[in-house]
């Protein structure tokens, strides 16, 4: 299909959604949940379904930027009488927005001070003796770093160094070894990004949606890491094995890359005072998130740390603000407001209740949601996938007996496992931009990773989440 044809199809899909939403807004109320608040209009649940449908199709097709759809959600909720305007607009200031703002600023300072380059070069230097070890080093370093900073920032800071390695080796466009390096960068960052709250925008958004739908339930920093880490370790090992086995070698010696990395490390010189201050601040911030996150609040700690960047003259605002993904933050507000509306009107619970068998086994429900999310996240932003799937998942879970914490993890973690298409995650897009492989090639090489990710998630749920962590009772 041509580009114009794809655009026309997107307009048709969104147009159909708008027509259905318009009909739901003007027709007589027929979605009548049992416990509708007395001050809420009877038509609010079906209007909420209409708004959700419009936003879902716009996020899915990306016909306008994700942030614009988030703004539309905030505007439509009071306009159609689903939520009072004060409540709808106040949800834009939820804690997830400020937590991610703090994380973005800390990551920006890590890049702008040169600390990220130092960490990356020193890490890769330890793996630069053989071609196999260097591929392992790129993949494992990206995975580890994405545990502590957003995966897109990891890909962005490692990308120039991988480009230099490829140039030092004189690899031509389409080289098998270049494919290994860039796919290792992308896949490592993606896998590490599911391990903690810091790897991407998905987890903070999911926690906000969880808080809006189930205020009595929360997932702490260590609890999330404990649930995700077995999958991170296993998938990192499998990704390395795939790169080494499924892509033939076309290089035997990497001495030019070794000399380049050694030279770059020598030129770094000693750590600057700004780098030392930032390293201490980052360590203290992570420790606070781990030990005080549940009591003080993740967002509060992130905001204090962000302010200290400027108090201690580690960064300046004009430099770091360019690294902040403001669009994602705006999308958060709309997604959380929509999640609150779906919860308060009970619209999604009513809709899911019409089609779901309440006797379905808990594990079957969890795996259906995880599989649907993995498929969806290859075609749209993983943050948008969470915004779409979690409200449905919570309603699904209430009927089938799946705990909200279990549903949050089962949707959000696989939403980060997009290994194939550039649109699925920023690391894919960044690595693909180097031009060393085509979309067809990465799909042929990497599709088993998606399947194995789902299989491993099933094993982790059965062996780890259930009997050891008892996630469904959180």
C-alpha positions in Angstrom: 0.0 0.0 0.0 1.3 3.5 -0.9 1.9 6.2 1.7 -1.2 8.0 0.5 -3.2 4.9 0.8 -2.1 4.2 4.3 -3.0 7.8 5.3 -6.4 7.4 3.7 -7.0 4.2 5.6 -6.1 5.9 8.9 -8.6 8.7 8.2 -11.3 6.1 7.5 -10.6 4.2 10.7 -10.6 7.4 12.8 -13.7 8.7 10.9 -15.6 5.5 11.8 -14.6 5.9 15.5 -15.8 9.5 15.5 -19.1 8.5 14.0 -19.6 5.8 16.6 -18.6 8.2 19.4 -21.0 10.8 18.1 -23.8 8.3 18.0 -23.0 7.2 21.6 -23.1 10.8 22.7 -26.6 11.6 21.4 -28.5 8.3 21.6 -30.6 7.4 24.6 -28.6 5.9 27.6 -28.3 2.2 27.4 -25.1 1.5 29.3 -26.3 1.6 32.9 -23.7 0.4 35.4 -25.3 -0.6 38.8 -23.3 1.9 40.9 -23.2 5.0 38.8 -22.6 8.1 41.0 -25.8 10.0 41.6 -24.4 13.3 40.2 -23.2 11.8 37.0 -25.3 12.0 33.8 -26.9 8.7 32.7 -25.2 9.1 29.3 -21.7 9.6 30.8 -20.7 5.9 30.5 -21.4 5.5 26.9 -19.9 8.9 26.1 -16.8 7.8 27.9 -16.7 4.7 25.7 -17.0 6.9 22.7 -14.1 9.1 23.9 -12.0 6.1 24.6 -12.7 4.7 21.2 -11.7 7.9 19.4 -8.5 8.2 21.5 -7.6 4.6 21.0 -7.9 4.8 17.2 -5.9 8.0 17.1 -3.1 6.5 19.3 -3.2 3.4 17.2 -3.0 5.1 13.8 -0.8 8.0 15.1 -2.7 10.2 12.7 -1.9 13.1 15.0 0.9 13.3 17.6 0.3 11.2 20.7 0.4 14.4 22.8 -2.4 16.0 20.7 -4.6 13.0 21.4 -3.9 13.4 25.1 -5.0 17.0 25.0 -8.1 16.0 23.1 -9.0 13.5 25.8 -8.8 16.1 28.5 -10.9 18.5 26.4 -13.7 16.0 25.5 -14.2 14.6 29.0 -15.7 17.9 30.4 -17.2 18.9 27.0 -19.4 15.8 26.9 -20.1 15.9 30.7 -18.2 12.8 31.6 -16.0 14.5 34.2 -16.2 18.0 35.7 -13.7 20.3 34.0 -11.8 21.0 37.2 -11.3 17.3 37.8 -10.3 16.5 34.2 -7.7 19.3 34.0 -6.3 18.6 37.5 -5.5 15.0 36.5 -2.9 16.5 34.1 -0.8 17.2 37.2 -0.7 13.6 38.4 2.5 12.3 40.0 3.6 10.2 37.0 4.1 13.4 34.9 6.5 14.9 37.5 8.3 11.6 38.2 9.1 11.2 34.5 10.0 14.9 34.2 12.6 14.4 37.0 13.9 11.2 35.3 14.2 13.0 32.0 16.2 15.9 33.6 18.5 13.5 35.4 19.2 11.6 32.2 19.7 14.9 30.3 22.3 16.0 32.9 24.0 12.6 32.6 24.4 13.1 28.8 25.3 16.8 28.8 28.0 16.5 31.5 29.7 13.7 29.6 29.2 11.2 32.4 27.1 8.9 30.1 29.9 8.8 27.5 32.5 8.0 30.1 30.4 5.1 31.5 29.7 3.8 28.0 33.3 3.9 26.8 34.7 2.3 29.9 32.0 -0.4 29.8 32.7 -1.2 26.1 36.4 -1.1 26.6 36.1 -4.2 28.8 34.6 -6.2 25.9 36.7 -5.0 23.0 39.1 -7.9 22.5 37.1 -10.2 20.1 34.1 -9.6 17.8 31.9 -11.8 19.9 32.8 -10.1 23.1 32.1 -6.7 21.6 28.6 -7.7 20.5 28.0 -9.0 24.0 29.4 -5.8 25.5 27.1 -3.5 23.5 24.0 -5.6 24.3 24.7 -6.1 28.0 25.8 -2.5 28.5 22.6 -1.2 26.9 20.5 -3.5 29.0 22.2 -2.6 32.2 22.1 1.2 31.6 18.4 1.1 30.7 17.7 -0.2 34.2 18.7 3.3 35.5 17.8 5.7 32.8 15.2 5.9 30.0 15.8 3.4 27.2 15.7 6.1 24.5 18.4 8.1 26.3 20.6 4.9 26.5 20.2 4.3 22.8 20.9 8.0 22.0 24.1 8.1 24.1 25.5 4.8 22.9 24.5 5.3 19.2 27.4 7.7 18.3 29.9 5.4 19.9 28.6 2.4 17.9 28.8 4.5 14.8 32.4 5.3 15.6 33.2 1.6 16.1 31.6 0.7 12.7 33.6 3.5 11.0 36.8 2.4 12.7 36.3 -1.1 11.4 35.5 0.2 7.9 32.2 -1.7 7.7 30.1 -1.0 4.7 26.4 -0.5 4.6 24.6 -3.7 5.3 27.5 -5.4 7.0 26.5 -8.4 9.1 28.7 -7.2 12.0 27.2 -3.7 11.9 23.8 -5.3 12.1 24.8 -7.2 15.2 26.1 -4.1 16.9 23.1 -1.9 16.1 20.5 -4.7 16.9 22.4 -5.4 20.1 22.1 -1.7 21.1 18.4 -1.6 20.3 17.5 -5.0 21.9 19.6 -4.5 25.0 18.1 -1.1 25.7 14.6 -2.4 25.1 15.1 -5.4 27.5 16.7 -3.4 30.2 14.0 -0.8 30.0 11.3 -3.2 31.4 13.4 -3.9 34.6 12.6 -0.8 36.7 10.5 2.4 36.7 13.3 4.3 35.1 13.6 2.5 31.8 10.7 4.2 30.0 7.5 6.1 30.2 5.3 2.9 30.4 5.8 2.1 34.1 5.1 5.5 35.5 2.0 5.8 33.3 0.8 2.3 34.4 1.3 3.2 38.1 -0.8 6.3 37.7 -3.6 4.4 35.9 -3.3 1.8 38.7 -3.7 4.5 41.3 -6.7 6.0 39.6 -8.5 2.7 39.2 -7.3 1.0 42.5 -6.0 3.5 45.0 -5.6 0.8 47.6 -2.9 -1.0 45.4 0.6 0.1 44.7 3.8 -1.4 43.4 7.1 -0.3 44.9 10.4 0.2 43.1 12.0 -3.0 44.5 8.7 -5.0 44.0 8.6 -4.1 40.3 12.3 -4.9 39.8 11.9 -8.2 41.6 9.0 -9.1 39.3 10.8 -8.1 36.1 14.4 -9.0 36.7 14.2 -12.7 35.8 12.7 -11.8 32.4 15.4 -9.1 31.9 18.3 -11.5 32.6 16.8 -14.3 30.5 15.9 -12.1 27.6 19.3 -10.4 27.5 21.0 -13.8 27.3 18.7 -14.9 24.6 19.2 -11.7 22.6 22.9 -12.2 22.7 22.6 -15.8 21.6 20.3 -14.7 18.7 22.8 -12.1 17.5 25.7 -14.5 17.6 23.9 -17.4 16.1 21.3 -16.0 13.6 23.6 -13.5 11.9 26.7 -14.9 10.2 30.1 -13.3 11.0 31.8 -11.3 8.3 34.7 -9.9 10.4 37.5 -11.6 12.3 39.6 -8.8 13.8 38.4 -5.7 15.7 41.8 -4.2 16.6 40.9 -0.8 14.9 37.9 -0.6 17.2 40.0 -1.5 20.2 42.5 1.2 19.4 39.7 3.7 18.9 38.0 2.9 22.2 41.4 3.0 24.1 42.2 6.4 22.6 38.7 7.8 23.4 39.1 6.6 27.0 42.5 8.2 27.4 41.1 11.5 26.0 38.4 11.5 28.6 40.9 12.5 31.3 39.9 12.5 35.0 36.2 13.0 36.0 35.2 16.6 36.3 33.7 18.0 39.5 30.3 18.2 37.8 30.5 14.5 36.8 31.4 13.5 40.4 28.6 15.6 41.9 26.1 14.1 39.4 27.3 10.5 40.1 26.7 11.0 43.8 23.3 12.6 43.2 22.2 9.8 40.9 23.3 7.1 43.4 21.5 8.9 46.3 18.3 9.4 44.1 18.2 5.7 43.2 18.7 4.7 46.8 15.9 7.1 47.8 13.6 5.6 45.2 14.3 2.1 46.5 14.0 2.7 50.2 11.8 5.8 50.5 9.7 5.6 47.3 6.6 4.1 49.0 6.6 6.6 51.9 7.9 9.9 50.4 6.8 9.3 46.9 8.7 8.6 43.7 7.7 11.9 42.1 8.7 13.9 45.2 12.2 12.4 45.2 12.5 13.0 41.4 11.6 16.6 41.8 14.0 17.2 44.7 16.8 15.6 42.7 15.9 17.6 39.6 16.1 20.9 41.6 19.5 19.8 43.1 20.9 19.6 39.6 20.6 23.4 39.4 21.4 24.1 43.1 24.8 22.3 42.7 25.5 23.8 39.3 25.5 20.4 37.6 23.4 21.4 34.7 21.7 24.5 33.2 18.1 24.7 32.1 18.7 25.8 28.5 20.9 22.7 27.9 18.8 20.0 29.6 15.3 21.2 28.5 16.0 20.0 25.0 16.3 16.4 26.2 12.9 16.3 27.9 10.2 14.5 25.9 7.4 17.0 26.5 5.0 15.2 24.2 5.1 12.1 26.3 4.4 14.1 29.4 1.4 15.8 27.8 0.1 12.4 26.6 0.3 11.2 30.2 -2.2 13.8 31.4 -4.7 12.7 28.8 -4.2 9.0 29.4 -4.6 9.3 33.1 -7.7 11.5 32.8 -9.2 9.0 30.4 -8.3 6.2 32.9 -10.1 8.0 35.7 -13.2 8.5 33.6 -13.3 4.9 32.6 -13.1 3.9 36.2 -15.6 6.4 37.6 -18.3 5.7 34.9 -17.6 1.9 35.1 -18.1 2.1 31.3 -15.3 -0.4 30.5 -16.4 -2.8 33.2 -19.9 -2.8 31.7 -18.6 -3.3 28.2 -16.2 -6.1 29.1 -18.9 -7.8 31.2 -21.0 -8.2 28.1 -18.4 -10.3 26.3 -16.1 -12.0 28.9 -16.8 -15.3 30.6 -16.2 -14.8 34.3 -15.2 -18.4 34.7 -12.1 -18.1 32.6 -8.9 -19.2 34.4 -6.9 -16.4 35.9 -3.7 -17.4 34.0 -5.6 -17.5 30.7 -6.9 -14.0 31.2 -3.4 -12.7 32.1 -1.8 -14.4 29.0 -4.5 -13.1 26.6 -3.8 -9.6 27.8 0.0 -10.0 27.6 -0.2 -11.5 24.1 -2.5 -8.8 22.8 -0.2 -6.1 24.2 2.9 -7.6 22.6 1.2 -7.6 19.2 -0.2 -4.1 19.7 3.1 -2.6 20.8 4.8 -3.6 17.6 2.5 -1.3 15.7 2.1 1.7 18.0 4.1 3.5 20.7 4.5 1.3 23.8 3.2 4.1 26.0 0.1 4.3 23.9 -0.3 0.5 24.1 -0.4 0.8 27.9 -2.9 3.7 27.8 -5.2 1.5 25.6 -4.8 -1.9 27.2 -4.7 -1.2 30.9 -8.2 0.2 31.3 -9.5 -2.8 29.4 -7.3 -5.1 31.5 -8.5 -3.7 34.8 -12.2 -4.3 33.8 -11.3 -7.7 32.5 -9.5 -8.6 35.7 -12.3 -7.5 38.0 -14.6 -9.9 36.2 -12.2 -12.8 36.0 -10.5 -12.4 39.4 -7.1 -11.0 38.3 -5.6 -8.7 40.9 -4.8 -5.1 39.7 -1.1 -5.5 40.4 -0.9 -8.7 38.4 -2.7 -7.0 35.5 -0.5 -3.9 35.6 2.7 -6.0 35.3 1.2 -8.4 32.7 0.3 -5.5 30.4 3.1 -3.0 31.1 6.1 -5.4 30.9 5.2 -7.0 27.5 4.4 -3.5 26.2 8.1 -2.8 26.4 9.1 -5.9 24.4 8.9 -4.5 20.8 11.9 -5.9 19.0 10.9 -5.5 15.4 9.5 -2.2 14.0 11.0 1.3 14.5 7.6 2.7 15.5 7.4 0.3 18.5 10.1 1.9 20.6 12.7 4.7 20.3 15.8 2.3 20.5 14.5 0.5 17.4 14.1 3.8 15.6 17.5 5.1 16.6 19.3 1.9 15.5 17.3 1.6 12.3 18.4 5.1 11.3 22.0 3.9 10.9 20.8 2.1 7.7 22.6 -1.2 8.2 19.4 -3.4 8.0 16.0 -3.2 6.5 12.6 -3.7 8.3 12.2 -7.0 6.5 15.6 -8.2 7.8 14.9 -7.3 11.4 11.5 -9.0 11.3 13.0 -12.2 9.8 15.8 -12.2 12.4 13.9 -11.0 15.5 10.4 -12.3 15.4 11.3 -15.4 17.5 12.3 -12.9 20.3 8.7 -11.7 20.6 7.4 -15.3 20.8 10.1 -16.3 23.3 9.3 -13.1 25.3 5.7 -14.3 25.7 6.8 -17.8 26.6 9.3 -16.6 29.2 6.7 -14.3 30.7 4.4 -17.3 31.1 7.2 -19.2 32.8 8.0 -16.2 35.1 4.3 -15.8 36.0 3.9 -19.5 36.8 7.2 -20.1 38.6 8.0 -16.6 40.1 5.0 -14.2 40.3 2.6 -16.8 41.6 4.3 -19.1 44.2 7.2 -16.8 45.2 6.0 -13.1 44.9 2.2 -13.8 45.2 1.6 -10.9 42.9 -2.1 -11.5 42.5 -2.6 -10.7 46.2 -0.7 -7.4 46.1 
